Amino acid sequence: MNPALSDPAWREREYSPSSAIGGNYAPHIARYVQDSATARESIPLQADRRYGDAPRALIDFFPAPKQQSVTGLLVFIHGGYWQELSKNESCFLAPAWHEAGFAHAVIGYTLAPSATLPQIVDECVAALNWLKARATSLGFDQDRIVVAGSSAGAYLAAACATRVSLKGIVPISGIYDVAPLIGTSINVALRLNPVNAAALNLMTTTSQLAPSVVAYGEIETSEFKRQSRSFAALLNDRGVNCECFEIPQRNHFDVVHELADNGTRLFAATFQLFNR
């Protein structure tokens, strides 16, 4: 264990992803908003499909292009430390995957402190089960679902895979052991303590795990890199097919755009998950 983990100031810095880019991440959020607006305007969309009773329990669903064969579904779960952002600015992957012939869904969920992390996981599981139950009418194969997530969404994608049968997951720049967040400002809304953090630790799960593509940016803090590599090592130790790599010249906020570009390694690796 890294002795620095006992230093609250060190953990505050290491688990603040904007610290690796000088603190200003507003331009990246602005790009999410702009690219998502473009996607919502340019591709057929079934907006705000309700999967639960909570106000944010909604899915934006982008049907696959008309074609003869049943296609796969790429699901995206947004980040924001489980307390910021929404599905509305998280639709930017849709154009590339629509062009590739896939259906795409973006999950909304209740944010902390209005929901605990276990409750947020429950909502995402419910969203996936809702999608699976409607696979035929929505035009995709329920056995060909890959779930991608960025940052907090990476944790949610991995947590869902322990409870829902998936073709694969693509956790990007994630946290899989949440205990280091205790004592940081991030935890004010999350209300984690040693007991519930231990129960939420995906690094110690004995549940099923899905084939994975684990990725992170070159311009990230050492802890985000360590957590990604450690989770990938767990998967490999468990005999789960896993590819893990660092993406050059990308940071915590823009690395996800690699999944919106069909010429990247991350896009190609994700595409391959559907065919395993």
Legacy VTK file of the C-alpha trace (Angstrom):
# vtk DataFile Version 3.0
C-alpha trace
ASCII
DATASET POLYDATA
POINTS 276 float
0.000 0.000 0.000
1.238 3.482 -0.844
2.045 5.311 2.447
0.833 8.543 0.851
-2.727 7.193 0.908
-2.822 8.112 4.598
-2.272 11.785 3.710
-5.648 13.523 3.148
-4.093 16.387 1.170
-2.357 13.937 -1.155
-5.597 12.002 -1.702
-7.506 15.228 -2.314
-5.073 16.121 -5.086
-4.730 12.630 -6.562
-8.473 12.060 -6.723
-9.148 15.474 -8.222
-8.731 14.681 -11.932
-8.558 18.340 -12.886
-5.334 18.692 -10.866
-3.495 17.024 -13.755
-4.579 19.760 -16.178
-4.258 22.869 -14.026
-7.757 22.796 -12.574
-9.827 24.169 -15.453
-12.060 21.482 -16.932
-14.889 23.802 -18.052
-13.868 23.688 -21.750
-14.183 19.902 -21.702
-17.709 20.067 -20.277
-18.585 22.643 -22.925
-17.460 20.193 -25.597
-19.610 17.436 -24.073
-22.583 19.779 -24.272
-21.917 20.876 -27.854
-21.139 17.424 -29.240
-24.157 15.923 -27.479
-26.452 18.614 -28.854
-25.152 17.881 -32.347
-25.773 14.159 -31.864
-29.298 14.705 -30.567
-30.135 16.881 -33.556
-28.550 14.750 -36.275
-29.485 11.158 -35.396
-32.927 9.599 -34.794
-33.486 9.638 -31.044
-35.995 8.248 -28.584
-35.411 10.731 -25.778
-36.276 10.346 -22.110
-37.410 6.732 -22.113
-38.386 6.103 -18.508
-36.973 3.021 -16.782
-37.835 3.906 -13.164
-39.741 6.275 -10.902
-36.942 8.698 -10.012
-36.909 11.980 -11.980
-33.534 11.169 -13.575
-34.355 7.502 -14.270
-34.382 8.142 -18.011
-32.607 6.757 -21.066
-31.804 8.441 -24.352
-31.959 5.711 -26.984
-30.488 6.033 -30.466
-31.790 3.198 -32.684
-29.416 1.456 -35.039
-29.642 2.330 -38.732
-32.162 0.281 -40.670
-30.527 -2.999 -41.584
-31.352 -6.660 -42.026
-29.332 -8.179 -39.192
-29.946 -7.571 -35.496
-27.209 -5.365 -34.102
-25.460 -4.829 -30.792
-26.040 -2.063 -28.255
-23.374 0.216 -26.795
-24.517 1.745 -23.506
-22.773 4.768 -21.987
-22.833 5.809 -18.322
-21.609 9.325 -17.605
-19.146 10.455 -14.961
-19.100 13.422 -12.591
-18.173 11.686 -9.320
-21.772 10.421 -9.051
-22.839 13.993 -8.186
-22.553 16.028 -11.389
-23.472 15.912 -15.097
-26.350 14.018 -16.709
-27.268 11.976 -19.759
-28.124 15.172 -21.649
-24.482 16.175 -22.203
-23.332 12.575 -22.594
-24.657 11.638 -26.049
-21.464 12.458 -27.943
-20.621 8.825 -28.733
-23.820 8.306 -30.699
-22.729 9.483 -34.186
-19.703 7.182 -34.495
-21.561 4.126 -33.236
-24.615 4.874 -35.354
-22.335 5.065 -38.388
-20.829 1.716 -37.354
-24.311 0.163 -37.373
-24.990 -0.092 -33.641
-27.767 1.022 -31.344
-26.699 3.347 -28.536
-28.197 4.190 -25.150
-27.201 6.793 -22.570
-28.330 6.190 -18.991
-29.413 8.922 -16.602
-29.363 8.330 -12.859
-30.063 10.104 -9.572
-27.075 12.057 -8.297
-25.583 12.122 -4.805
-26.490 13.263 -2.206
-30.057 12.537 -3.323
-28.994 8.909 -3.810
-26.277 6.777 -2.256
-23.753 4.979 -4.427
-25.495 1.596 -3.909
-28.776 3.204 -4.975
-27.119 4.646 -8.084
-25.784 1.200 -8.977
-29.284 -0.220 -8.495
-30.669 2.367 -10.918
-28.105 1.548 -13.587
-28.812 -2.177 -13.196
-32.523 -1.423 -13.557
-31.806 0.590 -16.709
-29.884 -2.292 -18.267
-32.608 -4.776 -17.379
-35.174 -2.382 -18.884
-33.180 -2.278 -22.112
-32.740 -6.061 -22.186
-36.458 -6.626 -21.722
-37.186 -4.413 -24.742
-34.347 -5.565 -26.988
-36.619 -7.001 -29.677
-38.800 -3.907 -29.992
-35.769 -1.611 -29.874
-33.976 -3.617 -32.546
-30.854 -5.000 -30.899
-29.575 -8.333 -29.628
-29.887 -8.567 -25.834
-26.846 -10.848 -25.790
-24.670 -8.220 -27.498
-24.639 -5.389 -24.977
-21.399 -3.601 -24.135
-21.417 -0.969 -21.385
-18.895 1.867 -21.410
-18.435 4.425 -18.677
-16.134 7.327 -17.951
-14.704 8.132 -14.502
-17.569 7.536 -12.041
-19.388 5.899 -14.932
-16.522 3.425 -15.267
-17.206 2.237 -11.726
-20.909 1.934 -12.535
-20.234 -0.052 -15.709
-18.022 -2.475 -13.797
-20.481 -2.736 -10.903
-23.329 -3.490 -13.309
-21.296 -6.299 -14.856
-21.301 -8.104 -11.500
-25.115 -8.280 -11.626
-26.122 -8.224 -15.298
-24.856 -10.550 -18.024
-23.018 -8.371 -20.533
-20.938 -8.974 -23.641
-18.302 -6.678 -22.218
-17.500 -3.418 -20.481
-15.275 -0.446 -21.313
-14.352 1.357 -18.093
-12.408 4.532 -18.884
-10.376 6.390 -16.234
-12.296 4.809 -13.399
-12.124 4.291 -9.659
-12.809 0.741 -8.513
-11.833 1.013 -4.836
-13.709 4.008 -3.408
-12.138 3.922 0.081
-9.459 6.545 -0.748
-12.250 9.084 -1.265
-13.072 9.016 2.459
-11.792 12.217 4.046
-11.781 14.171 0.778
-14.217 16.876 -0.304
-15.585 14.438 -2.869
-17.062 12.360 -0.059
-19.273 15.111 1.381
-22.078 14.142 -0.999
-21.210 10.435 -1.159
-21.140 9.792 2.615
-18.793 6.846 2.319
-17.428 5.224 5.460
-15.023 2.299 5.936
-17.864 -0.213 6.143
-19.856 0.749 3.053
-16.689 1.545 1.078
-15.448 -1.986 1.715
-18.759 -3.402 0.491
-18.508 -1.264 -2.652
-14.898 -2.213 -3.427
-14.833 -3.849 -6.852
-11.222 -4.867 -6.300
-12.398 -7.495 -3.819
-15.580 -8.646 -5.531
-16.146 -12.350 -5.983
-19.022 -11.779 -8.403
-18.943 -12.397 -12.144
-16.858 -10.042 -14.246
-17.172 -9.277 -17.946
-14.556 -9.145 -20.723
-13.153 -5.648 -20.546
-11.246 -2.888 -22.254
-9.722 -0.733 -19.508
-8.292 2.585 -20.674
-6.995 5.814 -19.182
-5.228 8.944 -20.354
-1.544 9.762 -20.254
-2.315 13.066 -18.509
-3.952 11.643 -15.384
-2.982 11.539 -11.729
-0.981 8.550 -10.539
-3.936 7.203 -8.555
-6.305 7.112 -11.513
-3.641 5.254 -13.465
-2.955 2.874 -10.580
-6.628 2.077 -10.082
-7.074 1.261 -13.773
-4.020 -0.971 -13.888
-4.993 -2.714 -10.644
-8.505 -3.437 -11.868
-7.147 -4.831 -15.126
-4.731 -7.021 -13.160
-7.645 -8.353 -11.093
-9.511 -9.271 -14.261
-6.490 -11.029 -15.705
-5.893 -12.891 -12.439
-9.504 -14.070 -12.545
-9.069 -15.342 -16.095
-11.281 -12.635 -17.575
-10.329 -11.399 -21.042
-9.024 -7.864 -20.501
-7.068 -5.352 -22.556
-5.609 -2.384 -20.674
-3.769 0.590 -22.122
-2.819 4.216 -21.620
-3.874 6.645 -24.342
-1.173 9.192 -25.227
-1.824 12.927 -24.952
-5.268 12.458 -23.421
-6.451 13.611 -20.011
-9.237 12.486 -17.697
-11.834 14.616 -19.449
-11.038 14.195 -23.135
-9.922 10.547 -23.201
-13.545 9.478 -23.661
-13.595 11.163 -27.081
-11.372 8.329 -28.302
-14.521 6.194 -28.149
-16.246 8.630 -30.511
-13.612 8.217 -33.236
-13.683 5.042 -35.313
-9.993 5.402 -36.124
-8.729 4.932 -32.568
-7.433 1.919 -30.679
-10.169 2.331 -28.055
-12.935 2.275 -30.653
-11.449 -0.799 -32.346
-11.005 -2.661 -29.055
-14.583 -1.883 -28.046
-15.855 -3.015 -31.436
-14.040 -6.313 -30.943
-15.845 -6.934 -27.644
-19.082 -7.361 -29.590
-17.537 -10.179 -31.620
-15.950 -12.232 -28.828
LINES 1 277
276 0 1 2 3 4 5 6 7 8 9 10 11 12 13 14 15 16 17 18 19 20 21 22 23 24 25 26 27 28 29 30 31 32 33 34 35 36 37 38 39 40 41 42 43 44 45 46 47 48 49 50 51 52 53 54 55 56 57 58 59 60 61 62 63 64 65 66 67 68 69 70 71 72 73 74 75 76 77 78 79 80 81 82 83 84 85 86 87 88 89 90 91 92 93 94 95 96 97 98 99 100 101 102 103 104 105 106 107 108 109 110 111 112 113 114 115 116 117 118 119 120 121 122 123 124 125 126 127 128 129 130 131 132 133 134 135 136 137 138 139 140 141 142 143 144 145 146 147 148 149 150 151 152 153 154 155 156 157 158 159 160 161 162 163 164 165 166 167 168 169 170 171 172 173 174 175 176 177 178 179 180 181 182 183 184 185 186 187 188 189 190 191 192 193 194 195 196 197 198 199 200 201 202 203 204 205 206 207 208 209 210 211 212 213 214 215 216 217 218 219 220 221 222 223 224 225 226 227 228 229 230 231 232 233 234 235 236 237 238 239 240 241 242 243 244 245 246 247 248 249 250 251 252 253 254 255 256 257 258 259 260 261 262 263 264 265 266 267 268 269 270 271 272 273 274 275
